[in-house]
C-alpha cells in the first residue's frame, strides 16, 4: 500500500512537458572576511537525485539556504525551473519543498493540525485529502493526533518531510533528511526519496555515505566553500581507484615475501584482521594467479574478494585538506 501511495505522489501531479531543474552559477557567499561559498557551479535535473556532500562547515547549508531564498548570495546566480532566486523568490518558493538541517516545527500544534495549517498557507485544493496522503506516505498515521512536541526526533523528522512535500513541489531540497530515523524508518524514507527522484529534482545532503551510494545518480562535493567534485558515482570512484586491490585470507600461514612472487603483484600488506591485501595495475585481474599460487603452495583460501572504491573513499580523498 505504501509503495502505491509513493508512486501516486511521484507521478499523479506531474504536468507534461515541464522541465524541473536547479542551476547554480558562480555562487559566492561572504560573511565578513569569511568566504563560506566560493564560486561554485552545478545543476540538478528532472528525474535526478543529487547528493550534496561536504564536511561540516564546507558551505552545504549556506548553499541550500540560498537556493531556497532564505539568504541572498553575495555574487552569482541561482535559478529554479527558470525563476531567479534574487528577483523572483515567491515563484521559486512555490516550486521548492525544503527540509532544513534543524527542522523548525510548531511544537504546541498537533501533527494533523500543523499539516492542515501549512496546506492552508500553500492554498492547496482538497486540503484534507492531501494531508491524509502525506500522513500515509510518511508513516504518521498513529502519531497524527499527537502534539508535535511529544514526538520522538524521528517522527518530528517525518513531519518535516510531510510539510516539505505537501504542496507537491517540483524540486525537493533535503538537508540530512534521515537524521534520527530508526532502521525501519530509514528504509521507508530512502524508498520515498528514490521514488520521488524518478520524476522530481531532489537535492539532499547526508553524512551517511552508504545512503548516498544507494540513492544518488550524481554527487556534488564541496570543501571549504569550493567545488571539488561534480560527477556520477562510478566516474568519481575512478579518481581514487588507481589500482586493483584483492583481499585474500588463507587458512594456513603465509608471508608477504612469498605472496609478492605472484605474477603482476605490485605490493603486499596485511590489514588489522590479518587478511592479505595484494595490489596490481588497474587493468590486471590477479585472482586466477592467486588461486593457482594457493594450489601450488597447498594453501587453503578462506575468502578472496576484489576491493572496490566507495563514495567514502572519494569523499575522504577530496576533503582531506
Secondary structure, 3 states (H helix, E strand, C coil): CHHHHHHHHHHCCCCCCCCCEEEEEEEEEEECCEEEEEEEEEEEECCEEEEEECCCCCCHHHHHHHHCCCCCCCEEEEEECCEECCCCHHHHHHHEEEECCCCCCCCCCEHHHHHHHHHHHCCCCCHHHHHHHHHHHCCCHHHCCCEHHHCCHHHHHHHHHHHHHCCCCCEEEEECCCCCCCHHHHHHHHHHHHHHCCCCEEEEECCCHHHHHHHCCEEEEEECCEEEEEEEHHHHHCCCCCEEEEEEEECCCCCHHHHCCCCCCCEEEECCCCCEEEEEECCCCCHHHHHHHHHHCCCCEEEEEEECCCHHHHHHHHCCC
